[in-house]
Amino acid sequence: MLGARVWLTARVSNRGVLAYPAFVRLWLAGTVSWLGTFSFGLALQLLLIETLSADQAAIGFVRSAQWVPALAIGLLAGVLTDRVRRRPVLIAADTVTALATGGIGALALTGLLTVPVLAALVALVGAASMFYHAAHQSYLPRLVPMELLPVANARIEQTMTAAEAVGPLVAGALVRFLSAPVAILLNAVSKAASALLLASIRVEEPAPQRQPNRHLWRELKEGGSWVYRHRTLAPYAVSLHLWFFFNSAIMTVFVFHVTEVLGLDALTVGLVLSCAGVSGVIGAGLAPQAAKRFGLGPVCVAADWLHPLAFLFLLLASPGPTGAALLVIGQLIYGLGAGLKGPLELSYRNAVTPDRLRARMNGTIRSLNWGSIAVAAPLAGLAATVYGNRPVIAVGIVGLVASALILTLSPFRSAVMPAAYA
């Protein structure tokens, strides 16, 4: 009997996260879902530009609508998710997203879609996303042992960045050869498939214990206090909020700039954006070993400096093959930075946070991250219509430098995984 246990333990250890079927199903569901998500981002902007003839201000308005729910219900989503089982939340969020994006595609195909209607539907998508991500990042630690959490997050990050590589390419091809509404419908199909995969997970998830004096405002305050009074989470969160604000400002004008100013078609834009996914897969694969060799904090800090460098290539690009090559180089650098940092920062912040606070911690950080997009997108769109795209990109680069500097000078630069989970 003892020999059998040793053999089974060794086998599970060798297989790592793949030894946990529930994780594999969550991983597959995320893969399908992210393929739709990353095709949706480009397809939505091309739908606005090509189908609805929108300018930068309208693009900023719709992007803002998608992320306004982060400000309205972001913190609430974390609190409510901490009160219930997380798998049903994931299934419900995917279902709502499938219906909303399916509606966008159907209305666009019939010629009934307008910018205000589109904004309302993407706001519904944004609300569902808040609950999905609050539940997903908090559900994962229940499916694998804590010592495998960095590896699990790295695998998820690799898959997500692979979807980031394939999604824009698929969207660009669908828009080029079919239409933007058809590309939007791909997201609806992917979310429906993800919901079915999540429904097939069979892992016991006990309902969270009801606290005797449960109070919504107290729970919201507790989640925020944990983040912004924590020695390393606080500067990390502030840096991340700034990163989302200025990254969003640049991305609001990115597709418009490269299509209308640099003259790239939908398929080429998809190819350019897919480069970030390719290098992101590489970065996510290198992240666990890089953290072991150089330390989690130093790797995250170094990765943060790659983002302003990446957008310098966008700022310098001009129409023609040389400009397209600069865009490709920039996206490769951008993806590498995101791939290196993503799995490490998610693992760290979940490892240092008690389970009962994880959804609130993630919800607090995410609501202000995505709320930053809601504010930055319309401001960037309006600024671009008045001053042009390049000044907006330049200001965004300066902001990303400030974000990286905050992280570099903070205690997070020496952050390590807790000893029990390292």
C-alpha positions as CSV (number, residue, x, y, z in Angstrom):
1,M,0.0,0.0,0.0
2,L,2.8,2.4,0.9
3,G,4.6,1.6,-2.4
4,A,1.4,2.4,-4.3
5,R,1.1,5.7,-2.6
6,V,4.7,6.6,-3.4
7,W,4.2,5.6,-7.0
8,L,0.9,7.6,-7.3
9,T,2.5,10.7,-5.6
10,A,5.5,10.6,-8.0
11,R,3.2,10.2,-11.0
12,V,1.1,13.2,-9.9
13,S,4.3,15.2,-9.3
14,N,5.7,14.4,-12.7
15,R,2.4,15.3,-14.5
16,G,2.2,18.6,-12.5
17,V,-1.0,20.6,-13.1
18,L,-2.1,18.2,-15.8
19,A,-2.8,15.7,-13.0
20,Y,-5.8,17.7,-12.0
21,P,-8.7,17.2,-14.4
22,A,-10.7,20.2,-13.0
23,F,-7.8,22.5,-13.8
24,V,-7.5,21.0,-17.3
25,R,-11.2,21.8,-17.9
26,L,-10.9,25.3,-16.6
27,W,-7.8,25.7,-18.8
28,L,-9.6,24.5,-21.9
29,A,-12.7,26.7,-21.1
30,G,-10.4,29.7,-20.7
31,T,-8.6,28.9,-24.0
32,V,-11.8,28.9,-25.9
33,S,-13.1,32.0,-24.1
34,W,-9.9,34.0,-24.7
35,L,-9.9,33.2,-28.4
36,G,-13.2,34.9,-28.6
37,T,-12.1,37.7,-26.3
38,F,-9.0,38.6,-28.3
39,S,-10.8,38.4,-31.6
40,F,-13.6,40.6,-30.1
41,G,-11.3,43.5,-29.2
42,L,-10.1,44.0,-32.8
43,A,-13.4,43.1,-34.4
44,L,-15.2,45.7,-32.2
45,Q,-12.9,48.5,-33.3
46,L,-13.0,47.5,-37.0
47,L,-16.8,47.3,-36.7
48,L,-16.9,50.9,-35.4
49,I,-14.4,52.1,-38.1
50,E,-15.7,50.2,-41.2
51,T,-19.3,49.4,-40.5
52,L,-20.4,52.4,-38.3
53,S,-17.9,55.0,-39.7
54,A,-16.9,56.1,-36.2
55,D,-14.1,58.5,-35.3
56,Q,-11.7,58.3,-32.4
57,A,-14.2,60.0,-30.0
58,A,-16.9,57.4,-30.8
59,I,-14.3,54.6,-30.4
60,G,-13.3,56.0,-27.0
61,F,-17.0,56.3,-26.0
62,V,-17.7,52.6,-26.7
63,R,-14.4,51.4,-25.1
64,S,-15.4,53.5,-22.0
65,A,-18.8,51.9,-21.9
66,Q,-17.2,48.4,-21.9
67,W,-15.2,49.3,-18.8
68,V,-17.6,51.6,-16.9
69,P,-19.1,48.6,-15.0
70,A,-15.7,48.3,-13.4
71,L,-16.3,51.6,-11.6
72,A,-20.0,50.9,-11.0
73,I,-19.9,47.3,-9.7
74,G,-16.3,46.2,-9.7
75,L,-15.9,46.2,-5.9
76,L,-19.4,44.8,-5.4
77,A,-18.5,41.9,-7.8
78,G,-15.6,40.9,-5.5
79,V,-17.7,41.0,-2.4
80,L,-20.6,39.1,-3.9
81,T,-18.3,36.5,-5.4
82,D,-16.7,35.9,-2.0
83,R,-20.1,35.0,-0.7
84,V,-21.0,32.3,-3.2
85,R,-19.5,29.3,-5.0
86,R,-17.4,30.5,-7.9
87,R,-18.1,28.0,-10.7
88,P,-21.7,29.1,-11.1
89,V,-20.6,32.7,-11.4
90,L,-18.2,31.7,-14.2
91,I,-20.9,29.9,-16.1
92,A,-23.4,32.7,-15.7
93,A,-20.9,35.3,-16.8
94,D,-20.0,33.4,-20.0
95,T,-23.6,32.9,-20.8
96,V,-24.5,36.6,-20.5
97,T,-21.4,37.5,-22.6
98,A,-22.5,35.0,-25.3
99,L,-26.0,36.5,-25.5
100,A,-24.7,40.1,-25.6
101,T,-22.1,39.6,-28.2
102,G,-24.5,37.5,-30.3
103,G,-26.9,40.4,-30.2
104,I,-24.2,42.8,-31.4
105,G,-23.4,40.5,-34.4
106,A,-27.1,40.0,-35.3
107,L,-28.0,43.7,-35.1
108,A,-24.9,44.6,-37.2
109,L,-25.8,42.0,-39.9
110,T,-29.3,43.4,-40.1
111,G,-28.2,47.0,-40.3
112,L,-30.0,47.9,-37.0
113,L,-26.9,48.5,-34.9
114,T,-26.1,52.1,-33.7
115,V,-23.3,53.4,-31.5
116,P,-25.5,53.9,-28.5
117,V,-26.9,50.4,-28.7
118,L,-23.4,49.0,-29.2
119,A,-22.3,50.9,-26.1
120,A,-25.1,49.4,-24.0
121,L,-24.3,45.9,-25.1
122,V,-20.6,46.1,-24.5
123,A,-21.4,47.6,-21.1
124,L,-23.3,44.4,-20.4
125,V,-20.2,42.4,-21.6
126,G,-18.1,44.5,-19.2
127,A,-20.4,43.8,-16.2
128,A,-20.2,40.1,-16.9
129,S,-16.5,40.2,-17.2
130,M,-16.1,41.8,-13.7
131,F,-17.8,38.8,-12.2
132,Y,-16.0,36.3,-14.4
133,H,-12.6,37.5,-13.5
134,A,-13.3,37.9,-9.8
135,A,-14.5,34.3,-9.8
136,H,-11.8,32.9,-12.1
137,Q,-8.7,34.2,-10.3
138,S,-10.2,33.1,-6.9
139,Y,-11.4,29.7,-8.1
140,L,-8.1,28.5,-9.6
141,P,-6.3,28.1,-6.1
142,R,-9.0,25.5,-5.3
143,L,-8.2,23.4,-8.3
144,V,-4.4,22.9,-7.8
145,P,-2.1,22.9,-4.7
146,M,-0.6,26.2,-3.8
147,E,2.9,25.0,-4.7
148,L,1.7,24.5,-8.3
149,L,-0.1,27.8,-8.5
150,P,2.8,29.7,-10.3
151,V,3.0,26.9,-12.9
152,A,-0.8,26.8,-13.3
153,N,-0.9,30.6,-13.8
154,A,2.0,30.3,-16.3
155,R,0.1,27.7,-18.3
156,I,-3.0,29.9,-18.3
157,E,-0.9,32.9,-19.2
158,Q,0.7,31.0,-22.1
159,T,-2.7,29.9,-23.4
160,M,-4.1,33.4,-23.0
161,T,-1.2,35.0,-24.9
162,A,-1.5,32.3,-27.5
163,A,-5.1,33.3,-27.9
164,E,-3.9,36.9,-28.0
165,A,-1.7,35.9,-31.0
166,V,-4.4,33.9,-32.8
167,G,-7.5,36.1,-31.9
168,P,-6.5,39.3,-33.8
169,L,-5.3,37.3,-36.8
170,V,-8.6,35.4,-36.9
171,A,-10.6,38.6,-36.5
172,G,-8.6,40.4,-39.2
173,A,-9.1,37.6,-41.6
174,L,-12.9,37.3,-40.9
175,V,-13.3,41.1,-41.3
176,R,-11.2,41.1,-44.5
177,F,-13.0,38.2,-46.2
178,L,-16.4,38.2,-44.5
179,S,-17.4,41.1,-42.3
180,A,-16.8,42.6,-38.8
181,P,-20.2,41.3,-37.5
182,V,-19.2,37.7,-38.4
183,A,-16.0,38.3,-36.4
184,I,-18.1,39.5,-33.5
185,L,-20.2,36.4,-33.6
186,L,-17.1,34.3,-33.0
187,N,-16.9,35.6,-29.5
188,A,-20.5,34.6,-28.8
189,V,-19.8,31.0,-29.9
190,S,-16.6,30.8,-27.8
191,K,-18.3,32.0,-24.7
192,A,-21.1,29.5,-25.1
193,A,-18.6,26.7,-25.5
194,S,-16.7,27.9,-22.4
195,A,-19.8,27.9,-20.3
196,L,-20.5,24.2,-21.3
197,L,-16.9,23.2,-20.4
198,L,-17.1,24.9,-17.0
199,A,-20.4,23.1,-16.3
200,S,-18.6,19.8,-16.8
201,I,-16.1,20.5,-13.9
202,R,-16.8,18.1,-11.0
203,V,-14.9,19.4,-7.9
204,E,-16.4,19.8,-4.5
205,E,-16.7,23.5,-3.8
206,P,-18.1,24.2,-0.4
207,A,-20.3,27.3,0.0
208,P,-18.4,30.1,1.8
209,Q,-19.2,30.1,5.5
210,R,-21.7,32.8,6.3
211,Q,-20.3,35.4,8.6
212,P,-22.6,36.3,11.6
213,N,-22.4,40.0,11.2
214,R,-22.0,40.3,7.4
215,H,-22.2,43.8,6.1
216,L,-21.6,44.9,2.5
217,W,-19.7,48.2,3.2
218,R,-17.6,46.5,5.9
219,E,-16.6,43.8,3.4
220,L,-15.8,46.3,0.7
221,K,-13.7,48.2,3.1
222,E,-11.9,45.1,4.3
223,G,-10.9,44.2,0.7
224,G,-9.6,47.7,0.0
225,S,-7.7,47.9,3.2
226,W,-6.0,44.6,2.5
227,V,-4.7,45.9,-0.8
228,Y,-3.8,49.5,0.0
229,R,-2.3,48.9,3.4
230,H,-0.2,46.0,2.3
231,R,3.5,46.7,2.1
232,T,4.0,45.3,-1.4
233,L,0.5,45.0,-2.8
234,A,-0.2,48.8,-2.3
235,P,2.6,50.2,-4.6
236,Y,2.0,47.3,-7.0
237,A,-1.7,48.2,-7.3
238,V,-1.0,51.9,-7.8
239,S,1.5,51.2,-10.5
240,L,-0.9,48.8,-12.2
241,H,-3.7,51.4,-12.1
242,L,-1.4,53.9,-13.9
243,W,-0.4,51.3,-16.4
244,F,-4.0,50.5,-17.3
245,F,-4.8,54.2,-17.7
246,F,-2.0,55.1,-20.1
247,N,-2.0,51.7,-21.9
248,S,-5.7,52.2,-22.5
249,A,-5.1,55.7,-23.9
250,I,-2.6,54.3,-26.4
251,M,-4.8,51.3,-27.4
252,T,-7.8,53.6,-27.9
253,V,-6.1,55.2,-30.9
254,F,-3.9,52.3,-31.9
255,V,-6.2,50.6,-34.5
256,F,-7.5,53.9,-35.9
257,H,-3.9,55.2,-36.2
258,V,-2.5,52.1,-38.0
259,T,-5.5,51.8,-40.4
260,E,-6.3,55.4,-41.1
261,V,-2.9,57.0,-40.8
262,L,-0.4,54.2,-41.6
263,G,-2.7,52.6,-44.2
264,L,-2.7,49.0,-42.9
265,D,-5.7,46.7,-43.8
266,A,-7.6,44.6,-41.3
267,L,-5.6,41.4,-41.9
268,T,-2.3,43.2,-41.5
269,V,-3.5,44.8,-38.3
270,G,-4.4,41.4,-37.0
271,L,-1.0,40.1,-37.9
272,V,0.8,42.9,-36.1
273,L,-1.3,42.5,-33.0
274,S,-0.8,38.7,-33.0
275,C,2.9,39.2,-32.6
276,A,2.3,40.3,-29.0
277,G,0.7,37.0,-28.4
278,V,3.5,35.0,-29.9
279,S,6.2,36.6,-27.7
280,G,3.8,36.5,-24.8
281,V,3.7,32.7,-24.9
282,I,7.5,32.7,-24.8
283,G,7.5,35.1,-21.9
284,A,5.0,33.2,-19.9
285,G,6.9,30.0,-20.4
286,L,10.1,31.7,-19.2
287,A,8.5,33.4,-16.2
288,P,8.6,30.6,-13.5
289,Q,12.3,29.9,-14.2
290,A,13.2,33.5,-14.5
291,A,11.6,34.2,-11.1
292,K,13.6,31.3,-9.6
293,R,16.8,32.7,-11.0
294,F,16.4,36.4,-10.6
295,G,13.6,36.8,-8.2
296,L,9.9,37.5,-8.7
297,G,10.1,41.2,-8.0
298,P,13.0,42.0,-10.3
299,V,11.5,40.1,-13.2
300,C,8.2,41.9,-12.9
301,V,10.0,45.3,-12.6
302,A,12.1,44.6,-15.7
303,A,9.0,43.4,-17.6
304,D,7.3,46.7,-16.8
305,W,10.0,48.7,-18.5
306,L,9.4,46.8,-21.8
307,H,6.0,48.4,-22.3
308,P,7.0,52.1,-22.8
309,L,9.9,50.9,-25.0
310,A,7.4,48.9,-27.1
311,F,5.2,51.9,-27.9
312,L,8.1,54.0,-28.9
313,F,8.1,51.9,-32.1
314,L,4.4,52.8,-32.7
315,L,5.3,56.5,-32.2
316,L,8.1,56.3,-34.7
317,A,6.3,54.2,-37.4
318,S,5.4,55.8,-40.7
319,P,3.4,54.5,-43.7
320,G,5.1,51.7,-45.6
321,P,7.0,48.4,-45.0
322,T,9.5,50.0,-42.6
323,G,6.6,51.3,-40.4
324,A,4.9,47.9,-40.4
325,A,8.2,46.3,-39.3
326,L,8.6,48.8,-36.5
327,L,5.0,47.9,-35.3
328,V,5.9,44.2,-35.3
329,I,9.1,44.8,-33.3
330,G,7.1,46.9,-30.8
331,Q,4.4,44.3,-30.4
332,L,7.0,41.5,-29.9
333,I,8.5,43.5,-27.0
334,Y,5.1,44.4,-25.6
335,G,4.0,40.7,-25.5
336,L,7.3,39.6,-23.9
337,G,6.8,42.0,-21.0
338,A,3.2,41.0,-20.5
339,G,4.0,37.3,-20.7
340,L,6.8,37.6,-18.1
341,K,4.9,39.6,-15.6
342,G,1.4,38.3,-15.9
343,P,1.7,34.8,-14.3
344,L,4.1,36.0,-11.6
345,E,2.0,39.0,-10.4
346,L,-1.2,36.9,-10.3
347,S,0.5,34.1,-8.4
348,Y,2.0,36.5,-5.9
349,R,-1.0,38.5,-5.1
350,N,-3.2,35.4,-4.6
351,A,-0.5,33.6,-2.6
352,V,-0.2,36.5,-0.1
353,T,-3.9,36.9,0.3
354,P,-6.2,34.7,2.5
355,D,-8.8,32.7,0.5
356,R,-11.7,34.5,2.1
357,L,-10.3,37.8,0.7
358,R,-9.1,36.7,-2.7
359,A,-12.2,37.7,-4.7
360,R,-12.3,41.1,-3.0
361,M,-8.6,41.6,-3.4
362,N,-8.8,40.8,-7.1
363,G,-12.0,42.7,-7.5
364,T,-10.6,45.8,-5.8
365,I,-7.5,45.9,-8.0
366,R,-9.4,45.0,-11.2
367,S,-12.2,47.5,-10.7
368,L,-9.7,50.4,-10.5
369,N,-7.7,48.9,-13.4
370,W,-10.6,48.6,-15.7
371,G,-12.2,51.8,-14.3
372,S,-9.0,53.5,-15.4
373,I,-9.8,52.3,-19.0
374,A,-13.3,53.8,-18.7
375,V,-11.8,57.2,-17.9
376,A,-8.8,57.1,-20.2
377,A,-10.6,55.8,-23.4
378,P,-12.9,58.8,-23.9
379,L,-10.3,61.3,-22.9
380,A,-7.8,59.8,-25.4
381,G,-10.4,59.6,-28.1
382,L,-11.4,63.3,-27.7
383,A,-7.7,64.4,-27.4
384,A,-6.9,62.5,-30.6
385,T,-9.6,64.2,-32.6
386,V,-8.3,67.6,-31.5
387,Y,-4.5,67.1,-31.3
388,G,-3.9,63.9,-33.4
389,N,-2.9,60.4,-32.5
390,R,0.8,60.8,-32.0
391,P,0.6,63.3,-29.1
392,V,-1.8,60.9,-27.3
393,I,0.7,58.0,-27.9
394,A,3.6,60.2,-26.6
395,V,1.7,61.1,-23.4
396,G,0.8,57.4,-22.9
397,I,4.5,56.4,-23.1
398,V,5.4,59.0,-20.5
399,G,2.7,57.6,-18.2
400,L,3.9,54.0,-18.7
401,V,7.4,55.2,-17.7
402,A,5.9,56.7,-14.5
403,S,4.2,53.4,-13.8
404,A,7.4,51.4,-14.1
405,L,9.3,53.9,-12.0
406,I,6.8,53.5,-9.1
407,L,7.2,49.7,-9.1
408,T,11.0,50.0,-9.4
409,L,11.3,52.3,-6.4
410,S,8.8,50.3,-4.2
411,P,9.3,47.3,-1.9
412,F,7.7,45.2,-4.7
413,R,11.1,45.1,-6.5
414,S,12.3,42.6,-3.9
415,A,9.0,40.6,-3.6
416,V,9.2,36.8,-3.4
417,M,6.6,34.1,-3.2
418,P,5.8,33.1,0.4
419,A,8.1,30.4,1.6
420,A,5.2,27.8,1.9
421,Y,4.3,28.3,-1.7
422,A,7.7,29.0,-3.4
